[in-house]
Amino acid sequence: MRILYLLIPMALGVAGVALWAFLWAVRTGQFDDLEGPAYRILMDDDDPRLPPQRPDENSDKSLNE
């Protein structure tokens, strides 16, 4: 019976820490978008490709010399 005097406060403490961690996660936006990251990896990048660079005429002369 004496162990209950130890276990009940410990259980309340653990429950309090779990509740605090859950409220912190909700307030900081950890649960805002659960599906977005899963679909983001499947989307193509819409960035335009860079045009091919033309070789510089001066760089060819330095290689031949």
Buried (B, 14 or more C-beta within 10 A) or exposed (E): EEEEEEEEEEEEEEEEEEEEEEEEEEEEEEEEEEEEEEEEEEEEEEEEEEEEEEEEEEEEEEEEE
